[in-house]
Amino acid sequence: MKKVTGLLLALSIQGLCLHTAIAQEQKAALVPLPSLDDFTMGKDGWSFGLGLGVEYESAYEGSDEFGFEPQPAGAVQWRSGDDIFFFAGEALGWRGLRSDTWLLEAIVGFEEGREESDSDDGRLDGLGDTDEGVELALQARRAFDADWRYWLDGRIVTGENGNLGIFGVGRRFGERTDGSGSEFSIVAVFHDSELANTEFGVDAAQAAASGLPETNLSGGFRSIGAHYNYRNYINDNWQIFGEVLYERYSGDITDSPVARSDYEAEVGIGFIYIF
């Protein structure tokens, strides 16, 4: 299974980098979670990381086609105490630590949408392209204690194509507070009817053009997901990172003719240079 392969790959890399990570001087991140970029080295002011990753992922939501795709990595960040403002790719955001156990985050980003050409096998022919648009993500994480060993997570993503809610629980592995190590989380995902039909619905015009049956979905429970993140320092400037993502769809989605698979999966790995 690709999920297991990606996890074993990340664990193997972790073992290879363990010696250099232990030897490195400890630097406190805003929150010691590998899923969050923090290039500030615990210092106020500007920081910058630039890198590249490669992902093996589903071609679109519900696709049974997979492929490799390069992805830029890194961000420009400005830190002031327990607040970090950042620009990463097509997203502008802020995250702040409150009372050592609350992490709040707000991000304005760009949703690319879906194109018929995303399917090399012609599975999306006749469905047209979904609209691109701006979306806002609000997140709150609550740790059980100040070392962020365990936490609860809640996120709301709202945009021009609909709304998404994510609620989960996670655990961090490793003892360092510089953002290196690994973490694992399990999440439940909910969406409204607008987003459900944008991604998995088929209206009358699409049905006529594609030959697929007309399908109208209601909002509610979307999926259950598992997410593994890994990050480590090779030396003072280089980071290696990786992730494995698996999302299992609910029955309503799997009944849609757009969903050719009942799951979505992604494996990624990359490197970042910190200036």
Contacts in CASP RR format, 6 or more apart in sequence:
PFRMAT RR
TARGET T0000
AUTHOR 0000-0000-0000
METHOD contacts of the structure
MODEL  1
MKKVTGLLLALSIQGLCLHTAIAQEQKAALVPLPSLDDFTMGKDGWSFGL
GLGVEYESAYEGSDEFGFEPQPAGAVQWRSGDDIFFFAGEALGWRGLRSD
TWLLEAIVGFEEGREESDSDDGRLDGLGDTDEGVELALQARRAFDADWRY
WLDGRIVTGENGNLGIFGVGRRFGERTDGSGSEFSIVAVFHDSELANTEF
GVDAAQAAASGLPETNLSGGFRSIGAHYNYRNYINDNWQIFGEVLYERYS
GDITDSPVARSDYEAEVGIGFIYIF
2 56 0 8 1.000
2 66 0 8 1.000
2 265 0 8 1.000
2 267 0 8 1.000
3 244 0 8 1.000
3 246 0 8 1.000
3 265 0 8 1.000
3 267 0 8 1.000
5 267 0 8 1.000
6 244 0 8 1.000
6 267 0 8 1.000
6 268 0 8 1.000
7 228 0 8 1.000
7 244 0 8 1.000
9 267 0 8 1.000
9 269 0 8 1.000
10 182 0 8 1.000
10 228 0 8 1.000
10 230 0 8 1.000
10 242 0 8 1.000
10 243 0 8 1.000
10 244 0 8 1.000
10 269 0 8 1.000
11 230 0 8 1.000
13 230 0 8 1.000
13 232 0 8 1.000
13 240 0 8 1.000
13 242 0 8 1.000
13 269 0 8 1.000
14 181 0 8 1.000
14 182 0 8 1.000
14 230 0 8 1.000
14 232 0 8 1.000
17 232 0 8 1.000
17 233 0 8 1.000
17 234 0 8 1.000
17 240 0 8 1.000
18 232 0 8 1.000
20 233 0 8 1.000
20 234 0 8 1.000
20 235 0 8 1.000
21 176 0 8 1.000
21 180 0 8 1.000
21 181 0 8 1.000
21 232 0 8 1.000
21 233 0 8 1.000
24 178 0 8 1.000
24 233 0 8 1.000
24 235 0 8 1.000
24 236 0 8 1.000
26 176 0 8 1.000
26 177 0 8 1.000
26 178 0 8 1.000
27 41 0 8 1.000
27 42 0 8 1.000
27 178 0 8 1.000
28 42 0 8 1.000
28 177 0 8 1.000
28 178 0 8 1.000
29 36 0 8 1.000
29 38 0 8 1.000
29 40 0 8 1.000
29 42 0 8 1.000
29 177 0 8 1.000
29 178 0 8 1.000
29 179 0 8 1.000
30 36 0 8 1.000
30 38 0 8 1.000
30 40 0 8 1.000
30 42 0 8 1.000
30 79 0 8 1.000
30 82 0 8 1.000
30 84 0 8 1.000
30 95 0 8 1.000
30 96 0 8 1.000
30 97 0 8 1.000
30 103 0 8 1.000
31 38 0 8 1.000
31 95 0 8 1.000
31 97 0 8 1.000
31 103 0 8 1.000
31 141 0 8 1.000
31 148 0 8 1.000
31 179 0 8 1.000
32 147 0 8 1.000
32 148 0 8 1.000
32 172 0 8 1.000
32 176 0 8 1.000
32 177 0 8 1.000
32 178 0 8 1.000
32 179 0 8 1.000
33 148 0 8 1.000
33 151 0 8 1.000
33 172 0 8 1.000
33 179 0 8 1.000
33 183 0 8 1.000
33 229 0 8 1.000
34 172 0 8 1.000
34 179 0 8 1.000
34 180 0 8 1.000
34 181 0 8 1.000
34 182 0 8 1.000
34 183 0 8 1.000
34 229 0 8 1.000
34 230 0 8 1.000
34 231 0 8 1.000
34 241 0 8 1.000
35 183 0 8 1.000
35 185 0 8 1.000
35 227 0 8 1.000
35 229 0 8 1.000
35 243 0 8 1.000
36 95 0 8 1.000
36 179 0 8 1.000
37 49 0 8 1.000
37 74 0 8 1.000
37 75 0 8 1.000
37 77 0 8 1.000
37 86 0 8 1.000
37 88 0 8 1.000
37 272 0 8 1.000
38 77 0 8 1.000
38 84 0 8 1.000
38 179 0 8 1.000
39 47 0 8 1.000
39 48 0 8 1.000
39 49 0 8 1.000
39 74 0 8 1.000
39 75 0 8 1.000
39 77 0 8 1.000
39 272 0 8 1.000
39 274 0 8 1.000
40 47 0 8 1.000
40 77 0 8 1.000
40 79 0 8 1.000
40 84 0 8 1.000
41 47 0 8 1.000
41 274 0 8 1.000
42 79 0 8 1.000
43 79 0 8 1.000
44 79 0 8 1.000
44 80 0 8 1.000
44 81 0 8 1.000
45 78 0 8 1.000
45 79 0 8 1.000
45 80 0 8 1.000
46 76 0 8 1.000
46 77 0 8 1.000
46 78 0 8 1.000
47 76 0 8 1.000
47 77 0 8 1.000
47 78 0 8 1.000
47 79 0 8 1.000
47 274 0 8 1.000
47 275 0 8 1.000
48 75 0 8 1.000
48 76 0 8 1.000
48 77 0 8 1.000
48 274 0 8 1.000
48 275 0 8 1.000
49 74 0 8 1.000
49 75 0 8 1.000
49 76 0 8 1.000
49 272 0 8 1.000
49 273 0 8 1.000
49 274 0 8 1.000
49 275 0 8 1.000
50 73 0 8 1.000
50 74 0 8 1.000
50 272 0 8 1.000
50 273 0 8 1.000
50 275 0 8 1.000
51 72 0 8 1.000
51 73 0 8 1.000
51 74 0 8 1.000
51 270 0 8 1.000
51 271 0 8 1.000
51 272 0 8 1.000
51 273 0 8 1.000
52 70 0 8 1.000
52 71 0 8 1.000
52 72 0 8 1.000
52 73 0 8 1.000
52 270 0 8 1.000
52 271 0 8 1.000
53 70 0 8 1.000
53 71 0 8 1.000
53 72 0 8 1.000
53 73 0 8 1.000
53 268 0 8 1.000
53 269 0 8 1.000
53 270 0 8 1.000
53 271 0 8 1.000
54 68 0 8 1.000
54 69 0 8 1.000
54 70 0 8 1.000
54 71 0 8 1.000
54 268 0 8 1.000
54 269 0 8 1.000
54 270 0 8 1.000
55 68 0 8 1.000
55 69 0 8 1.000
55 70 0 8 1.000
55 71 0 8 1.000
55 266 0 8 1.000
55 267 0 8 1.000
55 268 0 8 1.000
56 66 0 8 1.000
56 67 0 8 1.000
56 68 0 8 1.000
56 69 0 8 1.000
56 266 0 8 1.000
56 267 0 8 1.000
56 268 0 8 1.000
57 66 0 8 1.000
57 67 0 8 1.000
57 69 0 8 1.000
57 264 0 8 1.000
57 265 0 8 1.000
57 266 0 8 1.000
57 267 0 8 1.000
57 268 0 8 1.000
58 64 0 8 1.000
58 65 0 8 1.000
58 66 0 8 1.000
58 261 0 8 1.000
58 264 0 8 1.000
58 265 0 8 1.000
58 266 0 8 1.000
59 65 0 8 1.000
59 66 0 8 1.000
59 67 0 8 1.000
59 118 0 8 1.000
59 119 0 8 1.000
59 120 0 8 1.000
60 114 0 8 1.000
60 118 0 8 1.000
60 119 0 8 1.000
60 124 0 8 1.000
61 114 0 8 1.000
61 199 0 8 1.000
61 200 0 8 1.000
61 258 0 8 1.000
61 259 0 8 1.000
61 264 0 8 1.000
62 200 0 8 1.000
62 249 0 8 1.000
62 253 0 8 1.000
62 258 0 8 1.000
62 259 0 8 1.000
62 260 0 8 1.000
62 261 0 8 1.000
62 263 0 8 1.000
62 264 0 8 1.000
63 118 0 8 1.000
63 119 0 8 1.000
63 123 0 8 1.000
63 260 0 8 1.000
63 261 0 8 1.000
63 264 0 8 1.000
64 260 0 8 1.000
64 261 0 8 1.000
65 119 0 8 1.000
65 120 0 8 1.000
65 121 0 8 1.000
65 123 0 8 1.000
65 260 0 8 1.000
66 265 0 8 1.000
72 89 0 8 1.000
73 241 0 8 1.000
73 270 0 8 1.000
73 271 0 8 1.000
73 272 0 8 1.000
74 88 0 8 1.000
74 89 0 8 1.000
74 272 0 8 1.000
75 86 0 8 1.000
75 87 0 8 1.000
75 88 0 8 1.000
75 89 0 8 1.000
76 86 0 8 1.000
76 87 0 8 1.000
76 88 0 8 1.000
77 84 0 8 1.000
77 85 0 8 1.000
77 86 0 8 1.000
78 84 0 8 1.000
78 85 0 8 1.000
78 86 0 8 1.000
79 85 0 8 1.000
82 96 0 8 1.000
82 97 0 8 1.000
82 98 0 8 1.000
83 94 0 8 1.000
83 95 0 8 1.000
83 96 0 8 1.000
83 97 0 8 1.000
84 94 0 8 1.000
84 95 0 8 1.000
84 96 0 8 1.000
85 93 0 8 1.000
85 94 0 8 1.000
86 92 0 8 1.000
86 93 0 8 1.000
86 94 0 8 1.000
86 95 0 8 1.000
87 93 0 8 1.000
90 109 0 8 1.000
90 110 0 8 1.000
91 107 0 8 1.000
91 108 0 8 1.000
91 109 0 8 1.000
91 110 0 8 1.000
92 107 0 8 1.000
92 108 0 8 1.000
92 109 0 8 1.000
93 105 0 8 1.000
93 106 0 8 1.000
93 107 0 8 1.000
93 108 0 8 1.000
94 105 0 8 1.000
94 106 0 8 1.000
94 107 0 8 1.000
95 103 0 8 1.000
95 104 0 8 1.000
95 105 0 8 1.000
95 106 0 8 1.000
96 103 0 8 1.000
96 104 0 8 1.000
96 105 0 8 1.000
97 103 0 8 1.000
98 104 0 8 1.000
100 143 0 8 1.000
100 146 0 8 1.000
101 142 0 8 1.000
101 143 0 8 1.000
101 144 0 8 1.000
101 145 0 8 1.000
101 146 0 8 1.000
101 148 0 8 1.000
102 140 0 8 1.000
102 141 0 8 1.000
102 142 0 8 1.000
102 143 0 8 1.000
103 139 0 8 1.000
103 140 0 8 1.000
103 141 0 8 1.000
103 143 0 8 1.000
104 139 0 8 1.000
104 140 0 8 1.000
105 137 0 8 1.000
105 138 0 8 1.000
105 139 0 8 1.000
105 140 0 8 1.000
105 141 0 8 1.000
106 136 0 8 1.000
106 137 0 8 1.000
106 138 0 8 1.000
106 139 0 8 1.000
107 136 0 8 1.000
107 137 0 8 1.000
107 139 0 8 1.000
108 134 0 8 1.000
108 135 0 8 1.000
108 136 0 8 1.000
108 137 0 8 1.000
109 134 0 8 1.000
109 135 0 8 1.000
109 136 0 8 1.000
109 137 0 8 1.000
110 132 0 8 1.000
110 133 0 8 1.000
110 134 0 8 1.000
110 135 0 8 1.000
111 132 0 8 1.000
111 133 0 8 1.000
111 134 0 8 1.000
111 135 0 8 1.000
111 159 0 8 1.000
111 160 0 8 1.000
111 161 0 8 1.000
112 132 0 8 1.000
113 129 0 8 1.000
113 130 0 8 1.000
113 131 0 8 1.000
113 132 0 8 1.000
113 133 0 8 1.000
113 161 0 8 1.000
114 124 0 8 1.000
114 129 0 8 1.000
114 130 0 8 1.000
114 199 0 8 1.000
115 124 0 8 1.000
115 128 0 8 1.000
115 129 0 8 1.000
115 130 0 8 1.000
116 122 0 8 1.000
116 124 0 8 1.000
116 125 0 8 1.000
116 126 0 8 1.000
116 127 0 8 1.000
116 128 0 8 1.000
116 129 0 8 1.000
117 124 0 8 1.000
118 124 0 8 1.000
119 125 0 8 1.000
123 260 0 8 1.000
124 258 0 8 1.000
125 210 0 8 1.000
126 206 0 8 1.000
126 209 0 8 1.000
126 210 0 8 1.000
126 211 0 8 1.000
127 202 0 8 1.000
127 206 0 8 1.000
127 209 0 8 1.000
127 210 0 8 1.000
127 212 0 8 1.000
127 258 0 8 1.000
128 206 0 8 1.000
128 209 0 8 1.000
130 161 0 8 1.000
130 198 0 8 1.000
130 199 0 8 1.000
131 160 0 8 1.000
131 161 0 8 1.000
133 159 0 8 1.000
133 160 0 8 1.000
133 161 0 8 1.000
134 159 0 8 1.000
134 160 0 8 1.000
135 157 0 8 1.000
135 158 0 8 1.000
135 159 0 8 1.000
135 160 0 8 1.000
135 161 0 8 1.000
136 157 0 8 1.000
136 158 0 8 1.000
136 159 0 8 1.000
137 155 0 8 1.000
137 156 0 8 1.000
137 157 0 8 1.000
137 158 0 8 1.000
138 155 0 8 1.000
138 156 0 8 1.000
139 153 0 8 1.000
139 154 0 8 1.000
139 155 0 8 1.000
139 156 0 8 1.000
140 153 0 8 1.000
140 154 0 8 1.000
140 155 0 8 1.000
141 151 0 8 1.000
141 152 0 8 1.000
141 153 0 8 1.000
141 154 0 8 1.000
142 151 0 8 1.000
142 152 0 8 1.000
142 153 0 8 1.000
143 149 0 8 1.000
143 150 0 8 1.000
143 151 0 8 1.000
144 150 0 8 1.000
144 151 0 8 1.000
147 177 0 8 1.000
148 172 0 8 1.000
149 171 0 8 1.000
149 172 0 8 1.000
150 169 0 8 1.000
150 170 0 8 1.000
150 171 0 8 1.000
150 172 0 8 1.000
151 169 0 8 1.000
151 170 0 8 1.000
151 172 0 8 1.000
152 167 0 8 1.000
152 168 0 8 1.000
152 169 0 8 1.000
152 170 0 8 1.000
153 166 0 8 1.000
153 167 0 8 1.000
153 168 0 8 1.000
153 169 0 8 1.000
153 170 0 8 1.000
153 185 0 8 1.000
153 187 0 8 1.000
154 165 0 8 1.000
154 166 0 8 1.000
154 167 0 8 1.000
154 168 0 8 1.000
155 164 0 8 1.000
155 165 0 8 1.000
155 166 0 8 1.000
155 167 0 8 1.000
156 163 0 8 1.000
156 164 0 8 1.000
156 165 0 8 1.000
156 166 0 8 1.000
157 163 0 8 1.000
157 164 0 8 1.000
157 165 0 8 1.000
157 166 0 8 1.000
158 164 0 8 1.000
161 194 0 8 1.000
161 195 0 8 1.000
161 198 0 8 1.000
161 199 0 8 1.000
162 191 0 8 1.000
162 192 0 8 1.000
162 194 0 8 1.000
162 195 0 8 1.000
162 198 0 8 1.000
163 191 0 8 1.000
163 192 0 8 1.000
163 194 0 8 1.000
163 195 0 8 1.000
164 189 0 8 1.000
164 190 0 8 1.000
164 191 0 8 1.000
164 192 0 8 1.000
164 195 0 8 1.000
164 222 0 8 1.000
165 189 0 8 1.000
165 190 0 8 1.000
165 191 0 8 1.000
166 187 0 8 1.000
166 188 0 8 1.000
166 189 0 8 1.000
166 190 0 8 1.000
167 187 0 8 1.000
167 188 0 8 1.000
167 190 0 8 1.000
168 185 0 8 1.000
168 186 0 8 1.000
168 187 0 8 1.000
168 188 0 8 1.000
169 185 0 8 1.000
169 186 0 8 1.000
170 183 0 8 1.000
170 184 0 8 1.000
170 185 0 8 1.000
170 186 0 8 1.000
171 183 0 8 1.000
171 184 0 8 1.000
171 185 0 8 1.000
172 181 0 8 1.000
172 182 0 8 1.000
172 183 0 8 1.000
173 181 0 8 1.000
173 182 0 8 1.000
173 183 0 8 1.000
173 184 0 8 1.000
174 181 0 8 1.000
174 182 0 8 1.000
178 233 0 8 1.000
179 231 0 8 1.000
180 231 0 8 1.000
180 232 0 8 1.000
180 233 0 8 1.000
180 239 0 8 1.000
181 230 0 8 1.000
181 231 0 8 1.000
181 232 0 8 1.000
182 228 0 8 1.000
182 229 0 8 1.000
182 230 0 8 1.000
182 231 0 8 1.000
183 228 0 8 1.000
183 229 0 8 1.000
184 226 0 8 1.000
184 227 0 8 1.000
184 228 0 8 1.000
184 229 0 8 1.000
185 226 0 8 1.000
185 227 0 8 1.000
186 224 0 8 1.000
186 225 0 8 1.000
186 226 0 8 1.000
186 227 0 8 1.000
187 224 0 8 1.000
187 225 0 8 1.000
187 226 0 8 1.000
187 227 0 8 1.000
188 221 0 8 1.000
188 223 0 8 1.000
188 224 0 8 1.000
188 225 0 8 1.000
189 221 0 8 1.000
189 222 0 8 1.000
189 223 0 8 1.000
189 224 0 8 1.000
189 225 0 8 1.000
189 247 0 8 1.000
190 219 0 8 1.000
190 220 0 8 1.000
190 221 0 8 1.000
190 222 0 8 1.000
191 219 0 8 1.000
191 220 0 8 1.000
191 222 0 8 1.000
192 219 0 8 1.000
192 220 0 8 1.000
193 217 0 8 1.000
193 218 0 8 1.000
193 219 0 8 1.000
195 219 0 8 1.000
196 217 0 8 1.000
196 218 0 8 1.000
196 219 0 8 1.000
196 220 0 8 1.000
196 222 0 8 1.000
196 252 0 8 1.000
196 253 0 8 1.000
197 203 0 8 1.000
197 216 0 8 1.000
197 217 0 8 1.000
199 258 0 8 1.000
200 215 0 8 1.000
200 217 0 8 1.000
200 253 0 8 1.000
200 256 0 8 1.000
200 258 0 8 1.000
200 259 0 8 1.000
201 215 0 8 1.000
201 216 0 8 1.000
201 217 0 8 1.000
201 256 0 8 1.000
201 258 0 8 1.000
202 210 0 8 1.000
202 212 0 8 1.000
202 213 0 8 1.000
202 214 0 8 1.000
202 215 0 8 1.000
202 256 0 8 1.000
202 257 0 8 1.000
202 258 0 8 1.000
203 214 0 8 1.000
203 216 0 8 1.000
204 214 0 8 1.000
206 212 0 8 1.000
206 214 0 8 1.000
207 213 0 8 1.000
207 214 0 8 1.000
207 215 0 8 1.000
212 257 0 8 1.000
212 258 0 8 1.000
213 257 0 8 1.000
215 255 0 8 1.000
215 256 0 8 1.000
215 257 0 8 1.000
215 258 0 8 1.000
217 252 0 8 1.000
217 253 0 8 1.000
217 256 0 8 1.000
218 252 0 8 1.000
221 250 0 8 1.000
222 249 0 8 1.000
222 250 0 8 1.000
222 253 0 8 1.000
223 247 0 8 1.000
223 248 0 8 1.000
223 249 0 8 1.000
223 250 0 8 1.000
223 253 0 8 1.000
223 264 0 8 1.000
224 247 0 8 1.000
224 248 0 8 1.000
225 245 0 8 1.000
225 246 0 8 1.000
225 247 0 8 1.000
225 248 0 8 1.000
226 245 0 8 1.000
226 246 0 8 1.000
227 243 0 8 1.000
227 244 0 8 1.000
227 245 0 8 1.000
227 246 0 8 1.000
228 243 0 8 1.000
228 244 0 8 1.000
228 245 0 8 1.000
229 241 0 8 1.000
229 242 0 8 1.000
229 243 0 8 1.000
230 241 0 8 1.000
230 242 0 8 1.000
230 243 0 8 1.000
231 239 0 8 1.000
231 240 0 8 1.000
231 241 0 8 1.000
231 242 0 8 1.000
232 239 0 8 1.000
232 240 0 8 1.000
232 241 0 8 1.000
233 239 0 8 1.000
234 240 0 8 1.000
234 271 0 8 1.000
236 274 0 8 1.000
237 273 0 8 1.000
237 274 0 8 1.000
237 275 0 8 1.000
238 271 0 8 1.000
238 272 0 8 1.000
238 273 0 8 1.000
238 274 0 8 1.000
239 271 0 8 1.000
239 272 0 8 1.000
239 273 0 8 1.000
239 274 0 8 1.000
240 269 0 8 1.000
240 270 0 8 1.000
240 271 0 8 1.000
241 269 0 8 1.000
241 270 0 8 1.000
241 271 0 8 1.000
241 272 0 8 1.000
242 268 0 8 1.000
242 269 0 8 1.000
242 270 0 8 1.000
243 266 0 8 1.000
243 267 0 8 1.000
243 268 0 8 1.000
244 266 0 8 1.000
244 267 0 8 1.000
244 268 0 8 1.000
245 264 0 8 1.000
245 265 0 8 1.000
245 266 0 8 1.000
245 267 0 8 1.000
246 263 0 8 1.000
246 264 0 8 1.000
246 265 0 8 1.000
247 263 0 8 1.000
247 264 0 8 1.000
247 265 0 8 1.000
248 262 0 8 1.000
248 263 0 8 1.000
249 259 0 8 1.000
249 262 0 8 1.000
249 263 0 8 1.000
249 264 0 8 1.000
251 262 0 8 1.000
253 259 0 8 1.000
253 262 0 8 1.000
254 262 0 8 1.000
END
